[in-house]
Amino acid sequence: MGDKSGNPYDMDGSSFDADRYLQKLLKECSLKQIMDTEAAIVRQTQTLHSDMQTLVYENYNKFISATDTIRKMKTDFKSMETEMNLLMANMNSITEFSERITDTLQETRSQLTRLSGKHQLLKKLQFLSSLPAKLKTLIEEENYQQAVQEYSHAQKVLQQYGQQPSFQGIQEDCIKILDELKERLKGEFRQTGKPAQSLTEIGELLLQLGERPSTLAKEMLECASKRLHEQIVVLQDQTDRDMIEFIDLGIEGFLKDLTLVISSYNDMFLTKHLEQEADDFEQSARVDLNAFVNRNVDEYLALVQDRAELEIGHGDSQIILRGLDRLHRRMTAMRTLCRAVDMSKSGIDIIVNAAQQLCQTHMRSLKDHFADSLSSVRLALVSASNNTTTTPGGSSASSASQAGGGQGSASGGGGGGGGGAGSTTTPGSTAGLRELISNLYISTIEKVKGLMQDLLIFLQPEWSFNLKGDPKGVQCIEGIRENLLVAFLRHFCTTVNGYGNVNSTAPPTLLLVLSKVCLEMDRAGVHSLTSLVDELYQLDAERSGSLVHESELCTEMRDSAQLLLDSYVRLQGLHLSQMLRKSVETRDWLNCLEPRSVRAVMKRVVEEISAIEVVLGELYDSSVSAHGGGSRTTASSDSSRKTHFSIAASKQSQFRSTWSTYTPQSQLDSSFVSNMQRLFSEKIEIFAPVEFSKVSIITGIIKICLKTLLECVRLRTFSRYGLQQIQVDAHYLQMNLWRFVSDENLIHVLLDEILGSAVLRCLEPILMEPNAVEIICERN
C-alpha cells in the first residue's frame, strides 16, 4: 500500500505528479495511445462529476431536514432549561415547608400514635360485639364460608379475653351459633344428591370448625360413595347414546367427581399434619381411600365393560375404541392421584375384554357365514340335480326295463330298480362344481381376511394404549390368532368331517366339493391366512411354543379332505352296489332263459361310472403317482380286451370235462384249486384310502361294486343259463371297466372270482362259447 500511495504516476494516489505522468506518456507511448489515454481520462472525469451531482441531489433534502432538526432542538432545550429551574425552586419550597411541619408536630406525635391504637382497638371491640348478629345473618343467607371466616378472625381474641365478663357472653353466643352451623353442615354433608364439590367445601368448613378428622373422613367417603352410585345409576339409563357420548358422560360426571373427592381427601386428611389425631391416622385414612377408589372404580368399569359387550358386534368398532381410548387416557391421568391403584391397567383390561368379545363375535359371524355358504352349495347342487332329470340315468332305466322284459318280471324289476337309484347320482355340470368350489373357497378366505383386518383396529398407533406392551395385551393378540383363525379352521374341519360320517345323509357330490375345498385350503389357503395374520400382528409362530404351527393345520385339512373323499367313494360304491345287489337278488337264476343280451343294470353301472369320471376329470389330475400312469385310454389292443376270457376259454374245457360229469369229489377238487389260487394271489384292499386323483377314486368305486357283486353271487344258486348270463355280464364289465383303472389285472382278478363263484354255485356249470359272448357284448 505504501508503494502504491507514493507512486507519482498513480492518478488515484496522493503523490500523483501530472507533469511527470505526461512526460512519461510522451516518451513511452505512441500518438494513438496518448489520444486513447486522453479519451479515457475525459470519460472518467465526466463519470465522477455525474456521481457527485447525483449524491448532492439525493442528500439535499436530508441536509435541509437535519438543519431544521438542529434548530428545533436548540429551541426545545431552552424551554426545558426554564422548566427545570422552576422545578428546583418548587422542590426547595416543599422541603422548607416539610421541615416546618416536622418541627411543629414533634411534640404531639406520640399522642397521635396512642389515639390510633385506641381507634383500632375500638374497631375490634365493635367487630366482636356485632359478631353474633353477623354470624346469624350469614348463616341465614347460607353464606357458611364467610361466617366461618368471620369467626376465625375473632377466635384468637375470644380465646385470649374470653374469661373477662365483657367478652364471655359474646363467646358463648358465638359458640352456640357455631354449634348450630356445624349441625346444619353435617346434615347437608349427609344429604344425598350433593355434588362432590359441595361435599368438599362442607368438609373443609367442618374441619375449620374443629370437627374430628377421623370421623369426618369416613363420613366423607360414605357420602361420596352414595353420590358416585347415583352417577352410575344415571349412566345405566343412557342406552340411546353411542359409546363416545357414554364415556364422555362418565368422564364429566363420575370420574370428575371421583377425582375431586380423591384430591380433596388428600388435601384435608393426608397432606396435613393433624395434631388431634393418632400417629397411625394417615395410614388408616390412606387404606380407606384405596378401598373406596377400588370399589367405585370396579363398579364403574364393570358398567363400561357391560356397555362395551353390548356394543361389540352391533356398533361401529372405531367409535367403541375411540371411547375406550378416551377412558384410558383419563384413567392414566388419574394414576398420580392414587398411586396404590393402577387405574391404567384396569382400562387395559376393558380393552382386552373388548378385543376378546369382538373376537368371539367374529367367530360366530364366521361360523354363520360358513353355514350359509354350505347351505348355498347344497341348494345349488339340489337345483342342478333337479335340472338334470333327463340325464343318461333316466334313459338307461327305460332301456333296462325294455331289455329285461324278455327275461320275465323278476329281471324287469331288477333293471327298473337299478335305473331308479341311478337318478340320484346324476352329477351336475362340472363347470358348476368348479364354480361352487371356487366360490366357497374364496368367500371363506376373504371373510376370514376381512375380519382379521377388522381386529387390527386395536393396534392402531393413534391409541393411547399399547396392547403389545402389556402381558395381557400380548396374550390377547395371540388369542386373536388362536381363538379366531385357528379355531375357525378347526371348526371348518370338524364341520366338513361331519358330512363324511357313516350316518351322514349328505349327497356324494357335496362330499366331493368339500374335499376339493379342503385340499385347496391345505395347498394354499392355510398358508395365506396364517402368513397374513402373522404379518399383520407381528407374530412369530415358527419360534413360539404356544402358537399352533401352520403344518399342523395343513395336516388337519388334508385329513379332512381324505375323509371326505373316502366317504365319497364309499357312497358312490354303495349306490352302485345297491343296484347290483337288487339285480341279483330279484332275479330267478334257476329259471333263466338263454342269454341274448347284457342286463340293463350292467349298462347303467358303466354309464354311472362314466358320468363320475367326467366330473372327476375336471376336478382332479388324471395321473396316478403310484403306478406312473392311469390316464383314460381311447382304444386298447385285442389282448387287453380278451385277456380275461381267453383265460376263461382255457378253463372251459376243464369246466366241461369236470362240471358236466358232476360228482361231489370233483366239486371238492375244484373248490380246493380255487382256494389255493386265492391264497397265493395278492390281496385286494376294497376300502383302502384313495389318492387325490381321478383314476384312484374310480378304482375305489369299482372295487366296491365288484366286491358287492361277488358276495351276492356267492349267495345265489344258478342254472346253466344263469351262469352264462353272469358270464356275459362279466365280459361286458371287463370290456368297459378296464379303461377306468390303471391296473387291468385288478378287474381281471375280481371278475375271475365272480365267474368262479358262479361256477361253484351253478347246478349245471357249462359256460358259453367265448365267441358267442363277445358277439353278444359287442352287439350291446
Secondary structure, DSSP 4 states (H G I P E B T S, - for coil): -HHHHT-TT-TTSTT--HHHHHHHHHHHS-HHHHHHHHHHHHHHHHHHHHHHHHHHHHHHHHHHHHHHHHHHHHHHHHHHHHHHHHHHHHHHHHHHHHHHHHHHHTTTHHHHHHHHHHHHHHHHHHHHHTHHHHHHHHHHTT-HHHHHHHHHHHHHHHHHHTTSHHHHHHHHHHHHHHHHHHHHHHHHHH-TT--HHHHHHHHHHHHHTT--HHHHHHHHHHHHHHHHHHHHHHHHT-TTS-HHHHHHHHIIIIIHHHHHHHHHHIIIIISS--TTS-TTHHHHHHHHHHHHHHHHHHHHHHHHHHHHHHHTTTS-HHHHHHHHHHHHHHHHHGGGT-TTS-HHHHHHHHHHHHHHHHHHHHHHHHHHHHHHHHHHHHHHHHHHHHHTTTSHHHHHHHHHHHHHGGG-HHHHHHHHHHHHHHGGG----HHHHHHHHHHHHHHHHHHHHHHHHHHGGGG-TTSS--GGGSHHHHHHHHHHIIIIIIHHHHHHHHHHHHHTSTT----HHHHHHHHHHHHHIIIIIHHHHHHHHHHHTT--TTT-SSSPPHHHHHHHHHHHHHHHHHHHHHHHHHHHHHHHHHHHHTS-GGGPPPP-S--HHHHHHHHHHHHHHHHHHHHS---BTTTTB-PPPS---HHHHHHHHHHHHHHHHHHHHHHTT--HHHHHHHHHHHHHHHHHSPPP-TTPPPPSSHHHHHHHHHHHHHHHHHHHHHTS-B-HHHHHHHHHHHHHHHHHHGGGSS-HHHHHHHHHHHHHHHHHTBSS--PPPHHHHHHHHHH-
